[in-house]
Amino acid sequence: MTGPVVVALAAFKGALSAADASRAVAAGVRLAATGVQTRVVPVADGGEGTLDALVAAARGRRRGSVVADPLGRPLEAAIGELPGHVAVVELAQASGYERLPPAERDPEMTSTLGTGEQILAALDLGATRIIVGLGGSATNDGGMGLARALGARFLDASGAELAGRGADLARVASVDLTGLDRRVAGTEIVVACDVTNPLTGAEGAAAVFGPQKGADPGMVRRLDDGLRSYAAAVTRATGVEVLDVPGLGAAGGAAAGLVALLGARIEPGARMVLEAAGLPAALDGAALCITGEGRLDEQSMRGKAPAAVAAACGEAGVPCVAVCGQLALLPGMVRRMGLAAAFPVNRALLPEPDALAETETNLAAMGAAIGGMWRAVAGF
C-alpha cells in the first residue's frame, strides 16, 4: 500500500488562495487514485497569502478589524488567530500596494500605521507569538507607522511629532520609545522574510522596490537619503545597527523598524511558514508531494514557497512535482529546483481572464492526471 500524497500549493494570485488551490488538486488526485489518502497543507513564503495559508493549515480563524490603509483611511483587514496564542499579521492586508489604485501609489505619502494597528489587535487577543509576513507593501517608511501605532514617537529637530510617512524619514531627529506598548517586550515577534536587500543603496528598499510603489527617480533618491538619516536616528535610540544589515530593506524598511524598535527577529519566510503550517510532519511516510504556484520561473527558485517545499521533500526523501499556471523554467532548472517534474495546468489557449477563471477546474484535472500516472507507476 502506497503512502499518502501531500498537496502543498501556494496561492495562484488572481485566481485561488493556497487552500483552495491545494484542495482542488487533492480532489483530482483522489478521483483518479481511489483509496489514496491526501494531506492538504497550503503554503506561502511570508508574503501575500501567508495569512490564509497558516489559518487553513493550523485550523485557525480570521479576525477582521478596521485599521488604516496606506493613506490613513479606514479599511477592513484581517489577522489570523492560531492555536497556542499565535497570531499572523500580513503586511499586505493593511499596507499593501494593491490596496491603492495606481494613481494613489506614492511611497512618500504612505505609512505602515495600519499594520501596527493589526499588531496591536493581535496583542489585544492575547497573542504571545506574532508572525509578521512582509511582501507587497505600498510603503517606504522604515516601519515608523507601525511603531507609532504601538506608542513610539518620531520627533523632528524642534521636538514636533511626525506623522511617520516616507516623506518624514529625513526629518527624524530623535525617537521616543517610552510610550511603547509594554506588551511588546513580552511578545515573540517573528518576521517571515526571504528578501536580502539592505535598507539603503543600489540594492536598498527605495532603489529596488520604490518604482513599483510609484516612486520616480527623484523620489527614489529622496527616500534613500531619508532612510539613511532615519537609520542613524534609530541606532542612536536603540543601539541596534540597521543600515547595512541584509534583509532590513524588506517592505520599504519595515523590517528594520520591526527589528530595531519592536525587538523582532527575521527568519527565512518560506521555511518558517512551512514549519508553522506543519509540512515536515505531513511529509512523514508520504509517497509523493505536489506543490506549485501561479507562475514557476527563475524567481521561484530563490526562496519562494515551491522551492522550499521541494527542499523539504528532498530532506524527507519524498519525490516532489509541481503544477503551475505558467511554466518558465527549462527542464534542467526544474531539476535544480529539486522537482521531479513541473506541469502547466492550462488545457486550452485562453485570454488571461478566462484562464484565471478556469484555474480551479484545471488544477483538479491536473491533480487527476498526476494521480492516475502515480497510480500506474506505484501499482496500486
Secondary structure as GFF3:
##gff-version 3
##sequence-region A 1 380
A	DSSP	beta_strand	5	9	.	.	.	ID=ss1
A	DSSP	alpha_helix	18	32	.	.	.	ID=ss2
A	DSSP	beta_strand	38	40	.	.	.	ID=ss3
A	DSSP	alpha_helix	50	58	.	.	.	ID=ss4
A	DSSP	beta_strand	61	68	.	.	.	ID=ss5
A	DSSP	beta_strand	74	82	.	.	.	ID=ss6
A	DSSP	beta_strand	86	90	.	.	.	ID=ss7
A	DSSP	alpha_helix	91	95	.	.	.	ID=ss8
A	DSSP	three_ten_helix	97	99	.	.	.	ID=ss9
A	DSSP	three_ten_helix	102	104	.	.	.	ID=ss10
A	DSSP	alpha_helix	113	124	.	.	.	ID=ss11
A	DSSP	beta_strand	129	133	.	.	.	ID=ss12
A	DSSP	alpha_helix	144	149	.	.	.	ID=ss13
A	DSSP	beta_strand	153	155	.	.	.	ID=ss14
A	DSSP	three_ten_helix	166	171	.	.	.	ID=ss15
A	DSSP	beta_strand	174	176	.	.	.	ID=ss16
A	DSSP	three_ten_helix	182	186	.	.	.	ID=ss17
A	DSSP	beta_strand	188	192	.	.	.	ID=ss18
A	DSSP	pi_helix	205	209	.	.	.	ID=ss19
A	DSSP	three_ten_helix	211	213	.	.	.	ID=ss20
A	DSSP	alpha_helix	217	238	.	.	.	ID=ss21
A	DSSP	alpha_helix	250	262	.	.	.	ID=ss22
A	DSSP	beta_strand	265	267	.	.	.	ID=ss23
A	DSSP	alpha_helix	269	277	.	.	.	ID=ss24
A	DSSP	alpha_helix	279	283	.	.	.	ID=ss25
A	DSSP	beta_strand	288	296	.	.	.	ID=ss26
A	DSSP	three_ten_helix	298	301	.	.	.	ID=ss27
A	DSSP	alpha_helix	305	316	.	.	.	ID=ss28
A	DSSP	beta_strand	320	327	.	.	.	ID=ss29
A	DSSP	alpha_helix	331	336	.	.	.	ID=ss30
A	DSSP	beta_strand	341	344	.	.	.	ID=ss31
A	DSSP	alpha_helix	352	357	.	.	.	ID=ss32
A	DSSP	alpha_helix	359	378	.	.	.	ID=ss33
###
